[in-house]
Amino acid sequence: MVVYIEYAFAENFLIDLVLSYLSLKASKSKIRIKNLLFSAFIGGAFALVFPLLTLPEFLAFLLKFSVGLLLCLLAFGRVKSKKDGGRYAFTAVCFFCLTALFGGALIGVGVSGAFVWLGLAFLSVFALGFVKKLYEKRARAKFIYDCTIAYKQREIGVSAFYDSGNFALYNGVPVCFVSPVIAFEFYEADGGETHAETTIKTMSGEKKVRLFKGALEIKEKAGVFEVREVYFAVSPNMLSREYELLLNSRIFEERTRL
């Protein structure tokens, strides 16, 4: 079998380039094109030299691991602080995980040549999509609170999301929206009483919603924030598994003014 050095170098150069780029994106590190190209160049050169070395299995693994750390450092740049150190470490972990995932997948299906690039393209799309979803979920988590709803001698523990676009009021009282599962607790404790109704505007038009009046406790790092008077309305479209209550932004605005 004939192995063309330029093809082998180009293949490893591009693979290291893509894996380093994805690792930097995953760690939200600054991407410097010069650093990436230099790192990929060293990776491509090492891939040509390594097969010529005769090393024990353990030393060969140690050398590969050390070069992987070096490639990540070259792509990342200088580590000037403890925060940079943590970000670099996370970049290196992502690099090794992606390398194992990509290499293991190719070995598992036994492909080479053009299929390598197809697999790398698929890995890139998957990794970027996964990272985006991961950081979106992390960003949402910053606005999720543990809350307790008090309604007719009943207390219901829920996870609540701070909805900056919810300004709904009824007679000057904030309106929060709950999932149908939580609303069932209200109906169950209802006793057949008549509740207030109001009209809200949605993207699909105006609709009437039934209101339940209760109280709310919001747990924060500094302690528990109590809202003694609040209305709850059912939102049939709330299907999230992360939260069951949409908090009214006016609640936080009024608290800030106080």
LUMKEZA-185212 format. One record per atom (N, C-alpha, C): residue number from 1; atom name; x, z, y. Coordinates in steps of 0.05 Angstrom, whole numbers. Atoms other than C-alpha are relative to their C-alpha. Layout:
<sites>
- NUM;CA;X;Z;Y;
...
</sites>
This chain:
<sites>
- 1;N;17;0;-24;
- 1;CA;0;0;0;
- 1;C;18;0;25;
- 2;N;-16;2;-25;
- 2;CA;27;-19;69;
- 2;C;-14;17;21;
- 3;N;11;-17;-22;
- 3;CA;18;32;125;
- 3;C;13;-9;26;
- 4;N;-10;9;-26;
- 4;CA;24;5;196;
- 4;C;2;25;18;
- 5;N;-5;-24;-16;
- 5;CA;56;58;239;
- 5;C;-17;1;25;
- 6;N;15;0;-26;
- 6;CA;22;35;303;
- 6;C;-30;7;-5;
- 7;N;28;-6;6;
- 7;CA;-47;39;269;
- 7;C;-4;29;-6;
- 8;N;1;-29;7;
- 8;CA;-33;108;241;
- 8;C;2;17;25;
- 9;N;-4;-15;-25;
- 9;CA;-9;132;308;
- 9;C;-25;-1;17;
- 10;N;24;3;-17;
- 10;CA;-69;103;345;
- 10;C;-24;15;-11;
- 11;N;22;-14;13;
- 11;CA;-118;132;295;
- 11;C;2;30;5;
- 12;N;-3;-29;-4;
- 12;CA;-90;203;300;
- 12;C;0;7;29;
- 13;N;0;-4;-29;
- 13;CA;-80;197;375;
- 13;C;-29;2;10;
- 14;N;28;0;-8;
- 14;CA;-154;181;385;
- 14;C;-16;23;-11;
- 15;N;14;-23;13;
- 15;CA;-178;234;336;
- 15;C;7;26;14;
- 16;N;-8;-24;-15;
- 16;CA;-137;288;370;
- 16;C;-11;0;28;
- 17;N;11;2;-28;
- 17;CA;-160;263;438;
- 17;C;-29;9;0;
- 18;N;29;-6;1;
- 18;CA;-234;268;419;
- 18;C;-4;30;-7;
- 19;N;3;-27;8;
- 19;CA;-227;335;383;
- 19;C;8;20;22;
- 20;N;-9;-17;-23;
- 20;CA;-188;366;442;
- 20;C;-21;-1;22;
- 21;N;20;3;-21;
- 21;CA;-240;339;491;
- 21;C;-25;17;-7;
- 22;N;24;-15;8;
- 22;CA;-298;368;451;
- 22;C;5;30;1;
- 23;N;-7;-28;-1;
- 23;CA;-262;435;445;
- 23;C;0;11;28;
- 24;N;0;-8;-28;
- 24;CA;-251;439;520;
- 24;C;-28;1;11;
- 25;N;28;-1;-9;
- 25;CA;-324;422;532;
- 25;C;-14;24;-11;
- 26;N;13;-23;13;
- 26;CA;-346;476;483;
- 26;C;8;26;14;
- 27;N;-9;-25;-13;
- 27;CA;-304;529;519;
- 27;C;-4;-1;31;
- 28;N;5;4;-28;
- 28;CA;-325;502;588;
- 28;C;26;3;16;
- 29;N;-26;1;-14;
- 29;CA;-251;493;607;
- 29;C;2;-25;17;
- 30;N;-5;23;-17;
- 30;CA;-226;446;660;
- 30;C;13;-22;-16;
- 31;N;-11;23;15;
- 31;CA;-212;377;631;
- 31;C;18;-16;18;
- 32;N;-20;15;-15;
- 32;CA;-148;345;656;
- 32;C;8;-23;-18;
- 33;N;-5;24;15;
- 33;CA;-139;274;632;
- 33;C;29;-2;-9;
- 34;N;-28;1;6;
- 34;CA;-63;277;635;
- 34;C;7;19;-23;
- 35;N;-5;-20;21;
- 35;CA;-62;340;592;
- 35;C;-11;-10;-27;
- 36;N;12;10;25;
- 36;CA;-109;309;541;
- 36;C;16;-22;-12;
- 37;N;-16;22;10;
- 37;CA;-68;246;535;
- 37;C;26;8;-11;
- 38;N;-26;-10;9;
- 38;CA;-3;283;528;
- 38;C;-3;15;-26;
- 39;N;6;-15;24;
- 39;CA;-33;330;476;
- 39;C;-5;-19;-24;
- 40;N;7;20;21;
- 40;CA;-61;271;436;
- 40;C;25;-16;-8;
- 41;N;-25;15;7;
- 41;CA;6;235;440;
- 41;C;17;17;-19;
- 42;N;-16;-18;17;
- 42;CA;42;295;410;
- 42;C;-13;2;-27;
- 43;N;15;-1;25;
- 43;CA;-12;300;357;
- 43;C;4;-25;-17;
- 44;N;-5;26;14;
- 44;CA;-4;226;339;
- 44;C;28;-2;-11;
- 45;N;-28;1;8;
- 45;CA;71;232;336;
- 45;C;5;19;-24;
- 46;N;-4;-20;21;
- 46;CA;68;294;292;
- 46;C;-12;-11;-26;
- 47;N;13;11;24;
- 47;CA;20;258;244;
- 47;C;19;-21;-14;
- 48;N;-19;19;12;
- 48;CA;75;205;233;
- 48;C;24;14;-12;
- 49;N;-24;-14;9;
- 49;CA;132;255;224;
- 49;C;-6;18;-24;
- 50;N;7;-20;20;
- 50;CA;96;306;181;
- 50;C;3;-10;-29;
- 51;N;-2;9;28;
- 51;CA;91;263;116;
- 51;C;29;-3;-9;
- 52;N;-28;4;7;
- 52;CA;167;254;119;
- 52;C;14;26;-6;
- 53;N;-12;-26;4;
- 53;CA;180;329;115;
- 53;C;-6;10;-28;
- 54;N;4;-12;26;
- 54;CA;189;365;49;
- 54;C;0;30;3;
- 55;N;3;-28;-5;
- 55;CA;162;435;57;
- 55;C;-17;13;-21;
- 56;N;18;-14;18;
- 56;CA;131;488;13;
- 56;C;-28;1;12;
- 57;N;28;1;-9;
- 57;CA;56;491;17;
- 57;C;-6;19;23;
- 58;N;6;-20;-21;
- 58;CA;54;555;58;
- 58;C;12;-8;27;
- 59;N;-14;8;-25;
- 59;CA;105;530;109;
- 59;C;-13;-25;12;
- 60;N;14;24;-10;
- 60;CA;68;463;114;
- 60;C;-25;8;15;
- 61;N;25;-10;-13;
- 61;CA;3;500;130;
- 61;C;7;14;26;
- 62;N;-8;-14;-24;
- 62;CA;39;545;180;
- 62;C;8;-19;22;
- 63;N;-9;20;-19;
- 63;CA;70;485;214;
- 63;C;-24;-15;12;
- 64;N;24;13;-10;
- 64;CA;3;449;219;
- 64;C;-16;18;19;
- 65;N;15;-19;-17;
- 65;CA;-30;512;247;
- 65;C;13;3;27;
- 66;N;-15;-4;-25;
- 66;CA;25;522;299;
- 66;C;-2;-25;18;
- 67;N;2;24;-16;
- 67;CA;22;449;321;
- 67;C;-29;-2;11;
- 68;N;27;0;-10;
- 68;CA;-54;455;327;
- 68;C;-3;18;24;
- 69;N;0;-18;-23;
- 69;CA;-45;515;373;
- 69;C;14;-12;24;
- 70;N;-15;13;-21;
- 70;CA;6;476;413;
- 70;C;-16;-23;13;
- 71;N;17;21;-11;
- 71;CA;-41;416;420;
- 71;C;-22;11;18;
- 72;N;20;-12;-16;
- 72;CA;-95;461;446;
- 72;C;11;11;26;
- 73;N;-13;-11;-24;
- 73;CA;-47;494;495;
- 73;C;7;-23;19;
- 74;N;-7;23;-16;
- 74;CA;-23;426;520;
- 74;C;-25;-12;14;
- 75;N;25;10;-11;
- 75;CA;-95;403;530;
- 75;C;-12;19;20;
- 76;N;12;-21;-17;
- 76;CA;-117;469;561;
- 76;C;15;3;26;
- 77;N;-16;-4;-23;
- 77;CA;-59;477;609;
- 77;C;11;29;1;
- 78;N;-12;-26;-3;
- 78;CA;-27;541;635;
- 78;C;-21;23;-4;
- 79;N;17;-24;4;
- 79;CA;-55;609;614;
- 79;C;11;20;21;
- 80;N;-9;-16;-22;
- 80;CA;-50;648;679;
- 80;C;-12;28;1;
- 81;N;13;-26;-1;
- 81;CA;-96;707;666;
- 81;C;-12;7;-27;
- 82;N;13;-9;25;
- 82;CA;-131;747;612;
- 82;C;-24;-17;-6;
- 83;N;24;17;4;
- 83;CA;-194;706;623;
- 83;C;8;-28;-11;
- 84;N;-11;25;10;
- 84;CA;-153;642;613;
- 84;C;7;2;-30;
- 85;N;-9;-5;27;
- 85;CA;-125;672;549;
- 85;C;-24;-1;-19;
- 86;N;24;-1;17;
- 86;CA;-195;685;521;
- 86;C;-12;-28;-2;
- 87;N;11;27;1;
- 87;CA;-218;615;540;
- 87;C;17;-19;-17;
- 88;N;-19;16;17;
- 88;CA;-156;584;508;
- 88;C;-5;6;-29;
- 89;N;4;-8;27;
- 89;CA;-168;624;445;
- 89;C;-26;-13;-11;
- 90;N;25;12;8;
- 90;CA;-240;599;442;
- 90;C;3;-30;-4;
- 91;N;-5;29;3;
- 91;CA;-216;528;453;
- 91;C;14;-6;-26;
- 92;N;-15;3;25;
- 92;CA;-167;535;395;
- 92;C;-19;3;-25;
- 93;N;19;-4;22;
- 93;CA;-222;562;349;
- 93;C;-18;-24;-3;
- 94;N;17;24;1;
- 94;CA;-267;504;367;
- 94;C;15;-24;-11;
- 95;N;-17;22;9;
- 95;CA;-210;455;355;
- 95;C;3;1;-30;
- 96;N;-4;-2;29;
- 96;CA;-196;481;285;
- 96;C;-26;-3;-15;
- 97;N;26;3;14;
- 97;CA;-270;485;267;
- 97;C;-9;-29;0;
- 98;N;7;28;-1;
- 98;CA;-283;414;290;
- 98;C;18;-17;-18;
- 99;N;-19;14;17;
- 99;CA;-220;390;254;
- 99;C;-8;3;-29;
- 100;N;8;-6;28;
- 100;CA;-243;424;189;
- 100;C;-26;-14;-6;
- 101;N;26;13;4;
- 101;CA;-314;397;198;
- 101;C;3;-30;-3;
- 102;N;-3;29;0;
- 102;CA;-292;326;212;
- 102;C;16;-8;-25;
- 103;N;-16;7;23;
- 103;CA;-237;324;159;
- 103;C;-14;5;-26;
- 104;N;14;-6;25;
- 104;CA;-279;358;106;
- 104;C;-22;-20;-5;
- 105;N;22;19;4;
- 105;CA;-337;310;118;
- 105;C;11;-26;-10;
- 106;N;-12;26;9;
- 106;CA;-291;249;110;
- 106;C;10;2;-28;
- 107;N;-10;-4;28;
- 107;CA;-259;277;47;
- 107;C;-24;1;-19;
- 108;N;24;-3;18;
- 108;CA;-328;294;19;
- 108;C;-13;-26;-7;
- 109;N;13;25;5;
- 109;CA;-355;224;26;
- 109;C;20;-22;-7;
- 110;N;-21;18;9;
- 110;CA;-288;190;14;
- 110;C;0;-26;16;
- 111;N;0;25;-16;
- 111;CA;-289;140;72;
- 111;C;26;-2;16;
- 112;N;-23;4;-17;
- 112;CA;-235;111;115;
- 112;C;-5;-25;17;
- 113;N;2;23;-17;
- 113;CA;-221;55;165;
- 113;C;-22;2;21;
- 114;N;20;0;-21;
- 114;CA;-280;37;210;
- 114;C;-19;23;-2;
- 115;N;18;-22;4;
- 115;CA;-322;92;179;
- 115;C;10;26;13;
- 116;N;-12;-24;-14;
- 116;CA;-273;143;209;
- 116;C;-10;1;28;
- 117;N;9;1;-28;
- 117;CA;-293;120;279;
- 117;C;-30;5;2;
- 118;N;29;-5;0;
- 118;CA;-366;120;261;
- 118;C;-5;30;-3;
- 119;N;3;-28;5;
- 119;CA;-359;191;235;
- 119;C;8;16;25;
- 120;N;-10;-13;-24;
- 120;CA;-320;212;297;
- 120;C;-21;-2;23;
- 121;N;21;4;-20;
- 121;CA;-374;183;342;
- 121;C;-24;18;-5;
- 122;N;23;-17;7;
- 122;CA;-428;220;304;
- 122;C;7;29;5;
- 123;N;-9;-28;-5;
- 123;CA;-388;285;308;
- 123;C;-1;6;30;
- 124;N;-1;-4;-29;
- 124;CA;-380;276;383;
- 124;C;-28;4;11;
- 125;N;28;-3;-9;
- 125;CA;-455;266;395;
- 125;C;-12;26;-9;
- 126;N;10;-25;11;
- 126;CA;-472;324;349;
- 126;C;11;24;14;
- 127;N;-14;-23;-12;
- 127;CA;-420;371;379;
- 127;C;-9;4;29;
- 128;N;8;-2;-28;
- 128;CA;-439;355;451;
- 128;C;-29;10;3;
- 129;N;28;-9;0;
- 129;CA;-513;364;436;
- 129;C;-2;29;-7;
- 130;N;1;-27;9;
- 130;CA;-501;429;400;
- 130;C;10;19;22;
- 131;N;-11;-16;-21;
- 131;CA;-458;457;456;
- 131;C;-19;2;24;
- 132;N;20;0;-22;
- 132;CA;-510;437;508;
- 132;C;-23;19;-6;
- 133;N;21;-17;8;
- 133;CA;-565;472;470;
- 133;C;8;29;0;
- 134;N;-10;-27;2;
- 134;CA;-522;533;459;
- 134;C;2;13;27;
- 135;N;-3;-11;-27;
- 135;CA;-506;542;533;
- 135;C;-27;2;14;
- 136;N;27;-2;-11;
- 136;CA;-579;528;552;
- 136;C;-13;26;-9;
- 137;N;12;-25;12;
- 137;CA;-601;584;505;
- 137;C;13;24;12;
- 138;N;-15;-22;-12;
- 138;CA;-547;629;533;
- 138;C;-9;5;29;
- 139;N;9;-3;-27;
- 139;CA;-570;615;604;
- 139;C;-28;12;2;
- 140;N;27;-11;1;
- 140;CA;-642;630;586;
- 140;C;0;29;-6;
- 141;N;-1;-28;9;
- 141;CA;-622;695;554;
- 141;C;6;19;23;
- 142;N;-5;-17;-23;
- 142;CA;-599;721;622;
- 142;C;-25;7;15;
- 143;N;25;-5;-14;
- 143;CA;-671;718;646;
- 143;C;-22;11;-19;
- 144;N;19;-12;19;
- 144;CA;-703;750;585;
- 144;C;2;30;0;
- 145;N;1;-29;-2;
- 145;CA;-725;822;589;
- 145;C;-17;12;-22;
- 146;N;17;-15;18;
- 146;CA;-752;873;540;
- 146;C;-21;15;17;
- 147;N;22;-12;-16;
- 147;CA;-820;895;566;
- 147;C;-20;14;-17;
- 148;N;23;-13;14;
- 148;CA;-879;939;548;
- 148;C;-25;-4;17;
- 149;N;26;4;-13;
- 149;CA;-950;919;565;
- 149;C;-18;23;-6;
- 150;N;19;-21;4;
- 150;CA;-999;976;575;
- 150;C;-28;-11;6;
- 151;N;27;11;-3;
- 151;CA;-1071;956;564;
- 151;C;-20;16;-16;
- 152;N;22;-15;13;
- 152;CA;-1131;1001;549;
- 152;C;11;18;-22;
- 153;N;-11;-20;19;
- 153;CA;-1093;1058;515;
- 153;C;18;-13;-21;
- 154;N;-17;13;19;
- 154;CA;-1051;1007;478;
- 154;C;25;-10;13;
- 155;N;-25;10;-10;
- 155;CA;-978;991;487;
- 155;C;11;-22;-18;
- 156;N;-9;23;16;
- 156;CA;-949;924;465;
- 156;C;29;-7;10;
- 157;N;-27;8;-6;
- 157;CA;-874;910;463;
- 157;C;4;-30;-1;
- 158;N;-3;29;-1;
- 158;CA;-856;839;483;
- 158;C;27;-7;12;
- 159;N;-23;11;-14;
- 159;CA;-797;796;504;
- 159;C;-12;-18;22;
- 160;N;12;14;-23;
- 160;CA;-810;767;573;
- 160;C;22;-17;14;
- 161;N;-18;18;-14;
- 161;CA;-779;709;611;
- 161;C;-8;-1;30;
- 162;N;4;1;-29;
- 162;CA;-771;710;687;
- 162;C;-5;-29;8;
- 163;N;8;27;-8;
- 163;CA;-809;648;710;
- 163;C;1;-2;30;
- 164;N;-4;2;-29;
- 164;CA;-783;631;779;
- 164;C;-22;-17;14;
- 165;N;20;17;-11;
- 165;CA;-840;581;788;
- 165;C;-28;11;-2;
- 166;N;26;-12;3;
- 166;CA;-897;629;773;
- 166;C;-6;18;25;
- 167;N;8;-15;-24;
- 167;CA;-928;653;839;
- 167;C;-30;6;0;
- 168;N;29;-4;2;
- 168;CA;-1000;661;813;
- 168;C;-8;28;8;
- 169;N;11;-26;-9;
- 169;CA;-1041;716;846;
- 169;C;-30;0;-4;
- 170;N;29;-3;0;
- 170;CA;-1111;743;838;
- 170;C;-6;25;16;
- 171;N;5;-22;-19;
- 171;CA;-1136;786;895;
- 171;C;26;15;8;
- 172;N;-26;-12;-8;
- 172;CA;-1063;797;915;
- 172;C;16;12;-21;
- 173;N;-14;-12;23;
- 173;CA;-1043;821;846;
- 173;C;14;-22;-16;
- 174;N;-14;20;15;
- 174;CA;-990;782;807;
- 174;C;-13;-6;-27;
- 175;N;11;8;26;
- 175;CA;-1013;743;745;
- 175;C;24;-9;-17;
- 176;N;-20;8;20;
- 176;CA;-967;739;685;
- 176;C;-14;-14;-23;
- 177;N;12;15;22;
- 177;CA;-979;693;625;
- 177;C;11;9;-27;
- 178;N;-7;-9;26;
- 178;CA;-979;715;553;
- 178;C;-6;-21;-21;
- 179;N;5;18;22;
- 179;CA;-977;678;487;
- 179;C;-27;7;-13;
- 180;N;25;-6;14;
- 180;CA;-1041;672;445;
- 180;C;2;24;-19;
- 181;N;-3;-22;19;
- 181;CA;-1013;722;395;
- 181;C;-3;27;14;
- 182;N;2;-25;-15;
- 182;CA;-1006;776;448;
- 182;C;-28;3;11;
- 183;N;27;-1;-10;
- 183;CA;-1073;757;478;
- 183;C;-20;10;-20;
- 184;N;18;-10;22;
- 184;CA;-1106;772;411;
- 184;C;-1;31;1;
- 185;N;-1;-29;-3;
- 185;CA;-1084;844;422;
- 185;C;-19;9;22;
- 186;N;18;-6;-22;
- 186;CA;-1123;844;487;
- 186;C;-29;-2;-9;
- 187;N;28;5;10;
- 187;CA;-1186;814;455;
- 187;C;-8;22;-19;
- 188;N;6;-20;20;
- 188;CA;-1181;865;399;
- 188;C;-7;27;13;
- 189;N;5;-25;-14;
- 189;CA;-1179;923;448;
- 189;C;-22;-2;21;
- 190;N;18;7;-21;
- 190;CA;-1232;891;492;
- 190;C;-25;17;1;
- 191;N;26;-14;1;
- 191;CA;-1296;925;470;
- 191;C;-23;-15;12;
- 192;N;21;17;-10;
- 192;CA;-1337;866;495;
- 192;C;-4;1;30;
- 193;N;3;-1;-29;
- 193;CA;-1325;880;568;
- 193;C;4;-27;14;
- 194;N;-4;25;-16;
- 194;CA;-1329;826;621;
- 194;C;25;2;16;
- 195;N;-25;1;-15;
- 195;CA;-1263;806;652;
- 195;C;-2;-20;23;
- 196;N;-1;18;-22;
- 196;CA;-1246;769;715;
- 196;C;10;-27;-9;
- 197;N;-10;27;5;
- 197;CA;-1233;694;715;
- 197;C;11;-12;26;
- 198;N;-11;14;-23;
- 198;CA;-1192;651;761;
- 198;C;7;-28;-7;
- 199;N;-7;28;4;
- 199;CA;-1174;578;769;
- 199;C;30;-4;7;
- 200;N;-28;6;-5;
- 200;CA;-1101;557;762;
- 200;C;5;-30;-1;
- 201;N;-7;28;0;
- 201;CA;-1068;491;776;
- 201;C;23;-5;-20;
- 202;N;-21;8;19;
- 202;CA;-1027;459;720;
- 202;C;6;-29;3;
- 203;N;-7;28;-1;
- 203;CA;-994;392;710;
- 203;C;-22;-18;-10;
- 204;N;22;15;11;
- 204;CA;-1055;370;671;
- 204;C;-26;3;17;
- 205;N;23;-3;-17;
- 205;CA;-1103;392;727;
- 205;C;-7;30;3;
- 206;N;9;-28;-4;
- 206;CA;-1143;455;744;
- 206;C;-16;9;-25;
- 207;N;15;-11;23;
- 207;CA;-1171;501;691;
- 207;C;-5;30;5;
- 208;N;6;-28;-3;
- 208;CA;-1204;569;688;
- 208;C;13;16;-22;
- 209;N;-13;-17;20;
- 209;CA;-1168;626;654;
- 209;C;-12;28;3;
- 210;N;10;-27;1;
- 210;CA;-1192;695;634;
- 210;C;23;19;6;
- 211;N;-21;-19;-8;
- 211;CA;-1154;754;664;
- 211;C;-4;27;-13;
- 212;N;0;-27;11;
- 212;CA;-1137;821;633;
- 212;C;18;17;18;
- 213;N;-15;-17;-18;
- 213;CA;-1115;877;679;
- 213;C;13;23;-14;
- 214;N;-15;-21;13;
- 214;CA;-1061;924;657;
- 214;C;24;8;16;
- 215;N;-25;-8;-14;
- 215;CA;-992;952;673;
- 215;C;23;-11;-17;
- 216;N;-23;12;13;
- 216;CA;-922;931;655;
- 216;C;25;16;6;
- 217;N;-26;-13;-3;
- 217;CA;-854;963;644;
- 217;C;21;-21;-7;
- 218;N;-21;20;4;
- 218;CA;-792;919;651;
- 218;C;26;16;-3;
- 219;N;-25;-14;5;
- 219;CA;-727;945;620;
- 219;C;23;-16;11;
- 220;N;-24;13;-11;
- 220;CA;-664;929;659;
- 220;C;24;18;-6;
- 221;N;-24;-15;5;
- 221;CA;-592;952;655;
- 221;C;0;26;16;
- 222;N;0;-24;-17;
- 222;CA;-604;1001;712;
- 222;C;-22;20;-8;
- 223;N;22;-18;8;
- 223;CA;-666;1031;679;
- 223;C;-26;-16;-4;
- 224;N;26;11;5;
- 224;CA;-740;1018;672;
- 224;C;-15;-5;27;
- 225;N;15;8;-24;
- 225;CA;-779;981;727;
- 225;C;-29;-2;-7;
- 226;N;29;-2;6;
- 226;CA;-854;997;727;
- 226;C;-16;-16;20;
- 227;N;20;14;-16;
- 227;CA;-908;950;752;
- 227;C;-27;12;-7;
- 228;N;24;-15;7;
- 228;CA;-971;992;755;
- 228;C;-26;-17;-1;
- 229;N;24;17;-1;
- 229;CA;-1020;935;769;
- 229;C;8;-29;-3;
- 230;N;-7;28;5;
- 230;CA;-1015;866;740;
- 230;C;-22;-13;-18;
- 231;N;19;15;16;
- 231;CA;-1062;813;711;
- 231;C;15;-16;-21;
- 232;N;-11;16;21;
- 232;CA;-1048;777;646;
- 232;C;-19;-22;-7;
- 233;N;17;23;7;
- 233;CA;-1074;707;630;
- 233;C;13;-13;-25;
- 234;N;-9;12;25;
- 234;CA;-1069;670;564;
- 234;C;11;-28;6;
- 235;N;-12;27;-2;
- 235;CA;-1023;609;560;
- 235;C;1;-12;-28;
- 236;N;0;11;28;
- 236;CA;-1041;569;497;
- 236;C;24;-17;-6;
- 237;N;-23;17;5;
- 237;CA;-979;525;506;
- 237;C;26;15;-4;
- 238;N;-25;-16;4;
- 238;CA;-930;583;500;
- 238;C;5;3;-30;
- 239;N;-6;-1;29;
- 239;CA;-899;571;432;
- 239;C;29;8;-5;
- 240;N;-28;-8;3;
- 240;CA;-829;597;445;
- 240;C;3;25;-18;
- 241;N;-5;-23;17;
- 241;CA;-799;645;394;
- 241;C;18;20;14;
- 242;N;-18;-18;-15;
- 242;CA;-753;676;447;
- 242;C;-15;19;17;
- 243;N;15;-18;-17;
- 243;CA;-807;707;490;
- 243;C;-30;-5;-3;
- 244;N;30;1;2;
- 244;CA;-883;721;492;
- 244;C;-13;4;26;
- 245;N;11;-6;-27;
- 245;CA;-892;735;566;
- 245;C;16;-14;21;
- 246;N;-13;12;-24;
- 246;CA;-878;696;630;
- 246;C;-5;18;23;
- 247;N;2;-19;-22;
- 247;CA;-863;744;686;
- 247;C;-5;-15;26;
- 248;N;5;11;-26;
- 248;CA;-888;730;756;
- 248;C;23;5;19;
- 249;N;-24;-3;-17;
- 249;CA;-831;718;806;
- 249;C;-6;19;23;
- 250;N;6;-18;-23;
- 250;CA;-869;757;860;
- 250;C;5;29;-7;
- 251;N;-6;-27;8;
- 251;CA;-859;820;820;
- 251;C;29;8;9;
- 252;N;-28;-5;-7;
- 252;CA;-784;815;831;
- 252;C;5;-2;30;
- 253;N;-2;3;-29;
- 253;CA;-792;792;903;
- 253;C;-8;26;14;
- 254;N;10;-24;-12;
- 254;CA;-833;853;921;
- 254;C;19;23;-5;
- 255;N;-18;-22;7;
- 255;CA;-784;899;886;
- 255;C;26;-2;18;
- 256;N;-24;4;-17;
- 256;CA;-726;868;926;
- 256;C;-6;9;28;
- 257;N;8;-9;-28;
- 257;CA;-763;881;992;
- 257;C;0;30;2;
- 258;N;0;-29;0;
- 258;CA;-772;954;973;
- 258;C;28;11;0;
</sites>
